[in-house]
Amino acid sequence: MNNHMNSGAIPTGETHRQSGLGIQPSLFNDANQASLNSAITAVTQLVGKTLGSVEQPFSGISPAQLAKEFRAVDLEQPLDDLGAVLQEISRLYLRDAVYFHHPDYLAHLNPPVLIESIAAELLQAAFNTAVDTWDQSGGATLIEQKLVDWTLSRIGFEPGKADGVFTSGGTQSNLMGMLLARDHYCEAHFSGHRVQTQGLPLEAAKFRIFTSSVSHFSIQKSAALLGLGFDAVIPVAVDTQFRMDPRALAAALLASRERGEIPIAVVATMGTTDFGSIDPIEDISALCRQYQLWLHADAAYGCGLLVSEKYRSRIEGIDLADSVTVDYHKSFLQPVACSAFIARNHSHLDCITYHADYLNPLSQSEEGTPNLVCKSLQTTRRFDALKLWFSLRRHGASAIGDAFTHVIDMAAAVYHRFAEEQSIEFAQPPQMSTLVFRYTTDNPQDIEQQNRINSSIRKTLTNSGRAMIASTKIDGCVYLKFTLLNPSTELEAISSVLETIISTGDALGAEEKMLNAVGATSRAQSTEAY
């Protein structure tokens, strides 16, 4: 009798720990509010301490060096308390983190984030809302839908007819665009063939997608994941501003048809990752209508123009697309992940829908229950829309747009300040907030030397942690790259990094000359001795 009663009792002491209930004091609930407040305070203090100690965007540590720190970590042995965990994470993560808020971080499409968004992340993490179905999310579903509707309205799509969903980023959104393009083409041109139920038609091996030669690699990845293969993506030549050339697209489409291939879609990039170049979508749209092709606009970077009063016209014609990728975690100052995929016609999202009786049965859809999983590639999905909601409700779209306008203006100012600098050669004037350039030696015809020194400049800056910059290649030539997304970064700070690049290049060039001279002397002496 006693054994039976004890089996239902809450274990205490050592039995309590062994049973797994030792974790109970850390569970998020009303009884543990004091512990939650203490943990938040400790983390906030660590954030403040870290912010106060950050002097440069990176420590310069190498992967091999940092890996040594992890060898002694035994994940089977927990630490004594949260303080010990924070102390460890400060050493393993924060000490050598890359700090996007620092003015000398100029490398990739990583912005500093709004404080309101950080607060939203805490709120959504605490309640752990999953926005796949209504019965897991409630108002969170309507918050996301409201933001989707706001975005499609900004694009210029018709409310009530267009729709979309939040995604993990531009790669997932581009995948959805190519998925809808493939399935729409099959249904429209192969007697209602539905890939969702029937699989790919035999003709799919001939499907072709056209995108500029400098577009994002996710288009190739999407083609592979959709069973079409990398070779299904046809790169289209660009003009001197790295924008897709409509004449080259027309020629590529005609040549593809003549080879017996089947063009199904064109991707217009509204802000390329490398150059910030914006494809002429109106001209591209005319060709898509002529050939009856799906037009996808990859505005992962350029979506910030949707809220820029000064530069909104640069993205004019985006409403001609059949689908659009937007990344709020690039030009809207949001933490990752915060992105969306928008379709001009909501019915095209049906190819993603699957009704599971335990989750989103058909009967719920017929009743009008909004289950967002019906239009998402993901099932369980974070409530990422909350941080954008916080930001828009606190600041408004115009303030976020002004921030993006500022970094575009800053890129132009840097370009004009250094356009006549003999040691710097720009690939083009900036179209958004990206600057692509290279350090030039006194022997510009020696491409190998130029590439060697520019690669060494980037490595030197990264290893010192002085500044974080990116690089790319144009026709086999190495170029350096600034991507400006931090509205608090001033012209003088960016100019200082460029001056460091010039002085570093000068030093590397002088060192190379000295080594070459020493080598030549040694060879001469060896020849004389021989």
TIBADREN-62946 format. One record per residue (C-alpha): x, y, z; residue in three letters. Coordinates in steps of 0.1 Angstrom, whole numbers, plus 5000, padded with zeros to 4 digits. Layout:
N
XYZALA ...
This chain:
530
500050005000MET 502850245010ASN 504750154978ASN 501750234957HIS 501250564974MET 504950664971ASN 504950584934SER 502650884928GLY 504451124951ALA 506751394939ILE 510351274945PRO 512651474967THR 516351504973GLY 518551264953GLU 515451084939THR 514151424928HIS 517351494908ARG 517551144893GLN 514051164881SER 514751464860GLY 512551694880LEU 515651874893GLY 515152104863ILE 511752214877GLN 513052534894PRO 514252654859SER 510952594841LEU 509252904828PHE 506152954849ASN 504553184875ASP 506253014904ALA 509753084890ASN 509353454882GLN 512153554906ALA 514553314889SER 513553454855LEU 514153814866ASN 517453714881SER 518553544848ALA 517453834827ILE 519354074850THR 522453864848ALA 522353844810VAL 521554214807THR 524554294828GLN 526754064807LEU 525454244775VAL 526354584791GLY 529754464802LYS 530454324767THR 529254634749LEU 531454854771GLY 534554644763SER 534154614725VAL 536854814708GLU 536854654674GLN 534454434654PRO 536454114658PHE 539253974679SER 541153834649GLY 541353484665ILE 541853194641SER 539452894639PRO 542252664651ALA 543052884681GLN 539452914692LEU 538852534687ALA 541352474714LYS 539152644739GLU 536352394732PHE 538452074738ARG 538152084775ALA 534352134775VAL 532551824787ASP 528851854778LEU 528151554801GLU 529151764831GLN 526852054838PRO 528152374855LEU 527152484890ASP 524852774881ASP 523853024855LEU 526753254865GLY 529252984856ALA 527452924823VAL 527653304815LEU 531253314824GLN 531953024801GLU 529953164772ILE 531653504776SER 534953324770ARG 533753084743LEU 531453314724TYR 531353684733LEU 535153744735ARG 535553644699ASP 532153724685ALA 531753944654VAL 530054264664TYR 527754404637PHE 526954714657HIS 530554834655HIS 531155114629PRO 534154914614ASP 531954614606TYR 531454664568LEU 531554314555ALA 528154144548HIS 524454214549LEU 524354214587ASN 522754524603PRO 522754634639PRO 519354564654VAL 516754764671LEU 516354744709ILE 512554694705GLU 513354384684SER 515554244711ILE 512654294736ALA 510354114712ALA 512753824710GLU 512653784747LEU 508853794748LEU 508453534720GLN 511153304735ALA 509553314769ALA 506153204756PHE 507652984728ASN 504753054704THR 504752834673ALA 502852994644VAL 502152694624ASP 498452654635THR 495852884651TRP 495552654681ASP 499252714689GLN 499353084683SER 496053274685GLY 496853644680GLY 500353574668ALA 498853434636THR 496953754630LEU 500053974638ILE 502053784611GLU 499153804586GLN 498854184593LYS 502554234585LEU 502254014554VAL 499354224542ASP 501254544550TRP 504254424530THR 502254314499LEU 500554654500SER 503954824501ARG 504954614471ILE 501854724452GLY 500054384452PHE 496254374455GLU 495054314491PRO 492854014493GLY 494353854462LYS 498053844472ALA 499353654502ASP 502553544518GLY 504253394549VAL 507353464570PHE 510353244562THR 513853174576SER 515553394550GLY 516053484514GLY 517253134504THR 513952974516GLN 511953254500SER 513753204467ASN 513152834469LEU 509452904474MET 509453134444GLY 511052864422MET 508752604436LEU 505652804427LEU 507152884392ALA 507752514385ARG 504352394397ASP 502452674380HIS 504152604347TYR 503352234349CYS 499652304357GLU 499252574331ALA 501152404302HIS 500652024308PHE 496951984310SER 496552054347GLY 499551834358HIS 499951874395ARG 503551814407VAL 502351794443GLN 500451474436THR 501851344403GLN 505551424406GLY 507651584379LEU 506651544343PRO 509251394319LEU 509651734303GLU 511051874336ALA 514551784325ALA 514252064299LYS 512952334323PHE 515152644325ARG 515352934349ILE 517053264339PHE 518753494363THR 521653744361SER 525253624362SER 525653804395VAL 522453694412SER 522353494445HIS 523553134445PHE 520253024462SER 518653014427ILE 521052734417GLN 520452564451LYS 516652584446SER 516852434411ALA 518852144425ALA 516452084454LEU 513452104430LEU 514851814409GLY 515952044380LEU 519652064387GLY 522152344387PHE 522352334349ASP 518752434347ALA 519752784357VAL 520953004328ILE 523153294337PRO 522253614318VAL 524853874310ALA 524854204329VAL 525554564318ASP 528354784331THR 526254854363GLN 525954474369PHE 522254484361ARG 520654204339MET 520754314303ASP 517254274288PRO 518754234253ARG 520953944266ALA 517853794283LEU 515853814251ALA 518753644232ALA 519153374259ALA 515353294259LEU 515353264221LEU 518553044221ALA 517052824248SER 513852764228ARG 515852684197GLU 517852424217ARG 514552254226GLY 514552364262GLU 511552504282ILE 511952834299PRO 509752854329ILE 510853154350ALA 513053464353VAL 514553594385VAL 515053974387ALA 517354074415THR 516354394433MET 519754454450GLY 522454194442THR 524554084472THR 527854184456ASP 526954514440PHE 523554624451GLY 522554634415SER 518854644406ILE 517654464375ASP 515354654351PRO 512254464361ILE 509854654338GLU 511754544307ASP 512254194321ILE 508454174328SER 507654254292ALA 509753954281LEU 508153734307CYS 504653824294ARG 505853754259GLN 507153404268TYR 504453334295GLN 507153294322LEU 506953334360TRP 508753644372LEU 510253634407HIS 511753944423ALA 514553874448ASP 514454184469ALA 516154034499ALA 518554324500TYR 516554584481GLY 513354554502CYS 514454844523GLY 513655064493LEU 509954984499LEU 510155224530VAL 512655474517SER 510755784506GLU 513855924488LYS 514755604469TYR 511455414465ARG 511455484428SER 514555264423ARG 512454954429ILE 509555074407GLU 507954784388GLY 508354524416ILE 504554494415ASP 504954334381LEU 506454024397ALA 504553704404ASP 506453654437SER 508853854458VAL 511453774484THR 511954024513VAL 514554014541ASP 513654234570TYR 516754114588HIS 518854294562LYS 517554644556SER 514854674583PHE 517354644612LEU 515854314625GLN 517654024642PRO 517853704622VAL 515653544612ALA 512953784599CYS 512053734562SER 508953674541ALA 507853534508PHE 504953714490ILE 502953584461ALA 500853804438ARG 498053544436ASN 497353354469HIS 496053054450SER 499552974438HIS 500452894474LEU 498152594472ASP 500952374459CYS 502552394494ILE 499452294513THR 499051954529TYR 496251874554HIS 497151654583ALA 494251544605ASP 496151594638TYR 497351944629LEU 495552134601ASN 492551924589PRO 490752034558LEU 487652094579SER 489352384597GLN 490352544564SER 486752514552GLU 485652684585GLU 488052964579GLY 490552884606THR 493853054596PRO 496552784599ASN 499752944585LEU 501352604580VAL 499152564549CYS 501352814531LYS 504752744547SER 507552504539LEU 508152474576GLN 505852314601THR 507052434636THR 507952794631ARG 509053074654ARG 507053394659PHE 509553604640ASP 506953854630ALA 506753994665LEU 510054184664LYS 509054354632LEU 505754444648TRP 507454594678PHE 509754804655SER 506954934632LEU 504655014661ARG 507355194680ARG 509155384651HIS 506955354620GLY 508055264585ALA 509355604577SER 511955594604ALA 513255254592ILE 513155394557GLY 515155694567ASP 517855464582ALA 518155274549PHE 518255604530THR 521155724552HIS 523355424545VAL 522655464507ILE 523655834510ASP 526755734530MET 527855494503ALA 527555774477ALA 529556004500ALA 532355754504VAL 532455694467TYR 532756064459HIS 535456124485ARG 537655854471PHE 536755844434ALA 539956034426GLU 542155844449GLU 544955694428GLN 545255374450SER 541555294449ILE 539655174419GLU 535855134422PHE 534054874401ALA 531055114397GLN 529255394415PRO 527055254443PRO 523455174435GLN 522455114471MET 524755084501SER 527454854487THR 530854964476LEU 533054734455VAL 536654844449PHE 540254734449ARG 543554864460TYR 545654934429THR 549454894428THR 551855104407ASP 551754824381ASN 548054774374PRO 548754534345GLN 550054274369ASP 546754114378ILE 548253834399GLU 550054094421GLN 546854294424GLN 544853994434ASN 547553884459ARG 547754214476ILE 543954274478ASN 543453924493SER 546253994518SER 544654324527ILE 541454164537ARG 543253884556LYS 545454134574THR 542454344585LEU 540454034596THR 543453884615ASN 544054214634SER 540354264640GLY 540754624629ARG 537854604605ALA 535654344589MET 535354374551ILE 534254134524ALA 535654044490SER 534453924456THR 535753864421LYS 535054034388ILE 536453864357ASP 538953684378GLY 540154004396CYS 539854024434VAL 537854324447TYR 537154434482LEU 533654514494LYS 531954734519PHE 528254674527THR 526854964548LEU 523754884569LEU 524655064601ASN 522855404601PRO 525155524630SER 528355474611THR 529755804599GLU 531655904569LEU 534955964588GLU 534855614603ALA 534355454569ILE 537055684554SER 539455574581SER 538955204572VAL 539655294535LEU 542855484545GLU 543955174565THR 543354964534ILE 545555204514ILE 548355204540SER 548154824544THR 548354784506GLY 551355014504ASP 553054824531ALA 552354484515LEU 553554614481GLY 556754754497ALA 557354424515GLU 556854234482GLU 559354464464LYS 561854414491MET 561454034490LEU 561754034453ASN 564954244455ALA 566454014481VAL 565553714459GLY 567053874429ALA 570253944448THR 570453594461SER 569953454426ARG 572653674412ALA 575053574440GLN 574353204434SER 574953254396THR 578253424403GLU 579353154428ALA 578452894402TYR 
